[in-house]
């Protein structure tokens, strides 16, 4: 039983690390949703490692969005602003790179839904 518990903990930690890395990459790459991946990392770390969970929640940059989401279901105004900027810039950039029109159309539908979701979330209290 002890081995399987360690294996499961290891899988939670691996999932958290993968989510964290992809989430951090998502800070600079459009279409990788940073906050949901940070939330997933926190979820995994909470089950696999108290130390990693505490590190993530106490991190000065990565922790506040997690706290805001958990406590208020909220996204900060600056995060909304930058998310919308990236969302608006993504389809024209995709077009410039020569993507087919069907892909750009699908991207527009998905990004419109993401934008609506982001803009309808509350802003956390100061």
RAGIUR-V471672 format. One record per residue. N is the residue number from 1. SS is DSSP state (A for helix, B for strand, O for the rest). OMEGA is omega as a letter, one per 20 degrees, with the letter a starting at -180 (999 if undefined). Layout:
N;SS;OMEGA + N;SS;OMEGA
This chain:
1;O;a + 2;A;r + 3;A;a + 4;A;r + 5;A;r + 6;A;r + 7;A;r + 8;A;r + 9;A;r + 10;A;r + 11;A;r + 12;A;r + 13;A;r + 14;A;r + 15;A;r + 16;A;r + 17;A;r + 18;A;r + 19;A;r + 20;A;a + 21;A;a + 22;A;r + 23;A;r + 24;A;r + 25;A;r + 26;O;r + 27;O;a + 28;O;a + 29;O;r + 30;O;r + 31;O;r + 32;O;a + 33;O;a + 34;A;a + 35;A;r + 36;A;r + 37;A;r + 38;A;r + 39;A;r + 40;A;r + 41;A;r + 42;A;r + 43;A;a + 44;A;a + 45;A;r + 46;A;a + 47;A;a + 48;A;a + 49;O;r + 50;A;a + 51;A;r + 52;A;r + 53;A;r + 54;A;r + 55;A;a + 56;A;a + 57;A;a + 58;A;a + 59;O;a + 60;O;a + 61;O;a + 62;O;a + 63;A;a + 64;A;r + 65;A;r + 66;A;r + 67;A;a + 68;A;a + 69;A;a + 70;A;a + 71;A;a + 72;A;a + 73;O;a + 74;B;r + 75;O;a + 76;O;r + 77;A;a + 78;A;r + 79;A;r + 80;A;a + 81;A;a + 82;A;r + 83;A;a + 84;A;r + 85;A;a + 86;A;r + 87;A;a + 88;A;a + 89;A;a + 90;A;a + 91;A;r + 92;A;r + 93;A;r + 94;A;r + 95;A;r + 96;A;r + 97;O;r + 98;O;r + 99;O;r + 100;O;a + 101;A;r + 102;A;r + 103;A;r + 104;A;r + 105;A;r + 106;A;r + 107;A;r + 108;A;r + 109;A;a + 110;A;a + 111;A;r + 112;A;r + 113;A;r + 114;A;a + 115;A;r + 116;A;r + 117;A;a + 118;A;a + 119;A;r + 120;A;r + 121;O;r + 122;B;r + 123;O;a + 124;O;r + 125;O;a + 126;O;999
